[in-house]
Amino acid sequence: MILAFISMLVVMFIQVVSRHALAVGVPWTDETSRFLYIAQIFLGLSIAQRYGQHIRITVALDLMGPRLRRITEAFADLLTALICILLIVGAVEMMRKSGNALASTLPLPMSAIYGVQCIGIALYALLVLKDLRDKLFYHDEKGAAA
């Protein structure tokens, strides 16, 4: 993640300097920074899940008792896992459809970017399922997660 972020900053710096200081466009910088950004998003998704750092609106959850809150959160995790499965199926299909097509300015197959999405979503889904398991099976007698 940090390497992708630093790489994106370097590429964007090259892009800005070449366009504004040198008046020369470097075509591969746009695509490279876009691919690095996509990698950060999909790989960072699982990191945020692991540490519970996703933005959440908890107004309704805060009004619920521990048992209802646990059930509601478990349902949300289940729904999220199902959506992840659909996204993985879509990413695999796009990998198949893009085949050997190369990116416009880089010698990189377009299927690679869909592969990164697939890996990131799969990691995220595994962590969501772990959280779901914890909510369902590891809680105290009041219904709150232990």
MIMARPA-137866 format. One record per atom (N, C-alpha, C): residue in three letters; x, y, z. Coordinates in steps of 0.2 Angstrom, whole numbers, plus 5000, padded with zeros to 4 digits. Each point is the difference from the previous one (the first is absolute). Layout:
N
ALAXYZ...
REM end
This chain:
146
MET500449945000MET499650065000MET500450065000ILE500550015004ILE500450055001ILE500550014994LEU500249954997LEU500450004994LEU499650024994ALA499349985000ALA499650024994ALA499950085001PHE499950025006PHE499850075001PHE500650044998ILE500649985002ILE500650044999ILE500250004992SER499949944997SER500050004993SER499650044996MET499450015003MET499550044996MET500250075001LEU500250025006LEU500350075001LEU500550024995VAL500549955000VAL500650014995VAL499750014993VAL499649964998VAL499750004993VAL499750064999MET499650025005MET499650074999MET500550065000PHE500550005004PHE500550055000PHE500350004993ILE500249954997ILE500350004993ILE499550034995GLN499449985001GLN499550024996GLN499950085000VAL500050035006VAL499950075001VAL500650044998VAL500649975001VAL500650044998VAL500150004993SER499849944997SER500149994993SER499550054996ARG499450005002ARG499550044997ARG500150085001HIS500250025006HIS500050075001HIS500750035000ALA500549965002ALA500750034999ALA500349994994LEU499949944997LEU500349984994LEU499550014994ALA499450015001ALA499550004994ALA500049944996VAL500149945003VAL500049944997VAL499549955003GLY499649974997GLY499649955003GLY500349935000VAL499949975006VAL500349935000VAL499449955000PRO499849974995PRO499449965000PRO499949955005TRP500549965002TRP499949955004TRP499850025007THR500150065002THR499950025007THR499350005002ASP499650024996ASP499250005001ASP499849935002GLU500249954995GLU499749935001GLU500449975006THR500650015001THR500449975006THR499750035007SER499850065000SER499850035007SER499349975001ARG499649994994ARG499349975001ARG500049935002PHE500549964998PHE500049935002PHE500350005007LEU500450045002LEU500350005007LEU499450025004TYR499650054998TYR499550025005TYR499549945001ILE499849974994ILE499549945000ILE500349955005ALA500749985000ALA500349955004ALA499950025007GLN500150075002GLN500050025007GLN499350005002ILE499550014996ILE499350005002ILE499849925002PHE500149964996PHE499849935001PHE500449965005LEU500750025000LEU500449965005LEU499950045007GLY499850065000GLY499950045006GLY499349985003LEU499649984996LEU499349985003LEU500149955005SER500449954999SER500049955006SER500450025006ILE500550054999ILE500450035005ILE499550045005ALA499650044997ALA499550045003ALA499549955004GLN499849944997GLN499549965003GLN500449965006ARG500649994999ARG500449965006ARG500050045006TYR500150074999TYR500050045006TYR499450045002GLY499449984996GLY499450045002GLY500050074998GLN500350024995GLN500150074998GLN499550024994HIS499649964998HIS499550034995HIS499550055003ILE499950054996ILE499550055002ILE499349975001ARG499750015006ARG499349975001ARG499650055003ILE499350004999ILE499650045003ILE499649965005THR500150015006THR499749955005THR499450035004VAL499750054998VAL499450035004VAL499549955002ALA499849964995ALA499549945002ALA500349955004LEU500649984999LEU500349955004LEU500150025007ASP500250065001ASP500150035007ASP499350005004LEU499549994997LEU499350005003LEU499849935002MET500449954997MET499849935001MET500349975006GLY499749955003GLY500349965005GLY500549964997PRO500449975004PRO500649964998PRO499849944995ARG499549975002ARG499849944996ARG499750024993LEU499650055000LEU499850024993LEU500550034996ARG500550045004ARG500550034996ARG500549944997ARG500149955004ARG500449954997ARG499749964994ILE499349995001ILE499749974994ILE500050054994THR499950065001THR500050054994THR500750004997GLU500550005004GLU500650004998GLU500249944996ALA499849945003ALA500149944996ALA499650004994PHE499450024999PHE499750014994PHE500350044995ALA500350065002ALA500450044996ALA500649974997ASP500349965005ASP500649964997ASP499949954995LEU499449965001LEU499849954996LEU499850044993LEU499750055000LEU499850044994LEU500750024996THR500450035004THR500750024997THR500349944997ALA500049945003ALA500449944998ALA499649984993LEU499450005000LEU499649994993LEU500250054995ILE500050065001ILE500250054995ILE500849994998CYS500449985005CYS500749984998CYS500049954995ILE499649955001ILE500049944996ILE499850024993LEU499550044999LEU499850034994LEU500550044996LEU500450045004LEU500550044998LEU500649964997ILE500149945004ILE500649964998ILE499849964993VAL499449985000VAL499749974993VAL500150054995GLY499850065001GLY500150054995GLY500750024998ALA500450005005ALA500750014998ALA500349944996VAL499949945002VAL500249944996VAL499850004993GLU499350024999GLU499750014994GLU500450054996MET500250065003MET500350054996MET500749984999MET500349965004MET500749974999MET500049964993ARG499549965000ARG499949954994ARG499850044994LYS499650055000LYS499850044994LYS500650044998SER500450035004SER500650044998SER500649964997GLY500049945002GLY500549954997GLY500750035000ASN500350004994ASN500750035000ASN500050074998ALA499450045000ALA500150074998ALA500450045005LEU500550044997LEU500450045004LEU499850065001ALA500250035006ALA499950075002ALA500250054994SER499750065000SER500250044994SER500750025000THR500350025006THR500750025000THR500549965003LEU499849955003LEU500449955004LEU500049934997PRO500549975001PRO500049934998PRO499749955005LEU499450015002LEU499749975005LEU499349984998PRO499949935001PRO499349984998PRO499550035004MET499450024997MET499450035004MET499849955005SER500049934999SER499849955004SER500450015007ALA500650035000ALA500350005006ALA499750055005ILE499750064998ILE499750045004ILE499349975003TYR499749964996TYR499449975003TYR500249945004GLY500649974999GLY500349965005GLY500150035007VAL500350065000VAL500150035006VAL499350025004GLN499550024996GLN499350015003GLN499849935003CYS500149954996CYS499749935003CYS500449985006ILE500650015001ILE500449985006ILE499850055005GLY500050064999GLY499850055006GLY499349985002ILE499549994996ILE499349995002ILE500049935004ALA500449954997ALA500049945004ALA500350005007LEU500550045000LEU500350015007LEU499550035005TYR499650054997TYR499550045004TYR499449955002ALA499849964995ALA499549965001ALA500249955006LEU500649975000LEU500249965005LEU500050035007LEU500250065000LEU500050045007LEU499350015002VAL499550024995VAL499350015002VAL499749935003LEU500249954997LEU499749935002LEU500349995007LYS500650015001LYS500349995007LYS499650055005ASP499950064998ASP499650045005ASP499349975001LEU499749984994LEU499349975001LEU500149945005ARG500549954999ARG500049955004ARG500150025008ASP500450055001ASP500150035007ASP499450025003LYS499650044996LYS499350035002LYS499549945002LEU500149954996LEU499549945001LEU500249965005PHE500649985001PHE500249955005PHE500450025006TYR500350065000TYR500450025005TYR499750075003HIS499549995005HIS499750065003HIS499949985007ASP499950055005ASP499849985007ASP499349995001GLU499849985006GLU499349985001GLU499550064999LYS500250065000LYS499550064998LYS499950014993GLY500449964996GLY499950014993GLY500550044996ALA500450035004ALA500650054997ALA500649954998ALA500350034995ALA500649964998ALA500550005006ALA500449955000ALA500549995006ALA500650034998
REM end
